[in-house]
Amino acid sequence: MQKKYGGTEQAFISQVVEIFYWFDEEQTGFVDIGEFYTTVDLEQLHYRIAIRIPEYVSDKDIQEIAQRSAENPFSRDFGRFTYTA
């Protein structure tokens, strides 16, 4: 995205990275978050790493970036999602 928007009026920097993670309680049972790393096999961890992007960054932009980043093993998971607390 920096290559596409850098040097334009739409240039942006996302200084916030959010990491959401969860596990399936049906597989593990209840685990207090303070005991997660010592109790649950980390292979059962699901996660999403997120940055805030402006509304003008389209799904097509994201897919193009994913295609250009094919060497990144997570690029197939690039996508937009909406988080509401």
C-alpha positions in Angstrom: 0.0 0.0 0.0 2.9 2.3 0.6 4.1 1.8 -3.0 0.6 2.6 -4.3 -0.3 5.6 -2.1 3.1 6.9 -1.0 3.9 10.4 -2.3 0.2 11.1 -3.0 -2.4 13.0 -1.1 -3.7 9.6 0.0 -0.5 8.5 1.6 -1.0 7.1 5.1 0.9 5.3 7.8 -0.7 2.9 10.2 1.1 3.1 13.5 -1.3 0.8 15.3 -1.2 -3.0 14.9 -3.9 -5.0 16.6 -3.6 -8.7 17.2 -6.8 -10.6 17.9 -6.5 -14.2 19.0 -8.9 -16.9 20.2 -9.2 -20.6 20.6 -12.2 -23.0 20.4 -13.4 -23.7 23.9 -15.2 -26.8 22.6 -11.8 -28.3 22.0 -10.0 -26.9 25.1 -12.6 -26.2 27.7 -12.5 -22.9 29.5 -9.0 -21.5 30.0 -8.3 -18.3 31.8 -6.4 -15.9 29.6 -3.6 -15.7 32.1 -3.0 -19.5 31.8 -3.5 -19.8 28.0 0.1 -20.1 27.0 0.8 -22.8 29.6 -2.4 -24.8 29.1 -3.4 -24.7 25.5 -1.4 -26.2 22.6 -0.5 -23.1 20.5 -1.4 -25.1 17.3 -5.0 -24.5 18.4 -4.6 -20.7 18.4 -6.5 -18.7 15.8 -5.4 -15.2 15.2 -5.8 -12.1 13.0 -3.3 -9.3 12.8 -4.9 -6.0 11.8 -4.0 -2.5 10.8 -6.3 0.4 10.3 -6.6 1.4 6.6 -8.5 4.3 5.1 -11.9 3.7 3.5 -10.5 4.4 0.0 -8.3 1.3 0.1 -10.5 -1.1 -1.8 -10.8 -4.9 -1.6 -9.3 -4.9 -5.1 -6.3 -3.0 -3.8 -5.8 -5.6 -1.0 -6.1 -8.5 -3.4 -3.5 -6.9 -5.8 -1.2 -6.4 -2.8 -1.7 -10.1 -1.8 -0.8 -11.3 -5.3 2.3 -9.2 -5.4 3.3 -10.6 -1.9 2.9 -14.2 -2.8 6.2 -15.0 -1.0 4.5 -14.1 2.2 2.9 -17.3 3.5 0.0 -15.2 5.0 -0.8 -13.2 1.8 -3.6 -15.5 0.9 -5.3 -14.4 4.1 -5.1 -10.6 3.4 -8.5 -9.1 3.5 -10.7 -6.4 4.9 -12.8 -7.0 8.0 -14.8 -4.8 10.3 -14.3 -5.1 14.0 -16.9 -3.7 16.4 -16.4 -3.8 20.1 
